[in-house]
Amino acid sequence: MNESKKEKQVIHSMKEFEKKYFPKSFEKKTAEEPTDAHALGISMAKESLDKIRARLAK
């Protein structure tokens, strides 16, 4: 009965998980994100490759 009243939270990404369960680490990590276009492109490409590798590993 209590479960029907509670809303189950669904976490869709590692960022959401880190933000909820490791807020200090998440803030530190997001503060270190690159600000110039070249570095941002490199970091986004690495993230994309990591996601592709994770899907292929399944």
NORDA-V40342 format. One line per field, one symbol per residue. phi: phi as a letter, one per 20 degrees, with the letter a starting at -180 (. if undefined). burial: b if it has 16 or more other ideal C-beta (glycine too) atoms within 10 Angstrom, else e. Layout:
# NORDA-V40342
phi->???
burial->???
This chain:
# NORDA-V40342
phi->.fffffefeddebfffffffecfffffffffeffdeffffffffffffffffffffff
burial->eeeeeeeeeeeeeeeeebbeeeeeebeeeeeeeeeeeeeeeeeeeeeeeeeeeeeeee
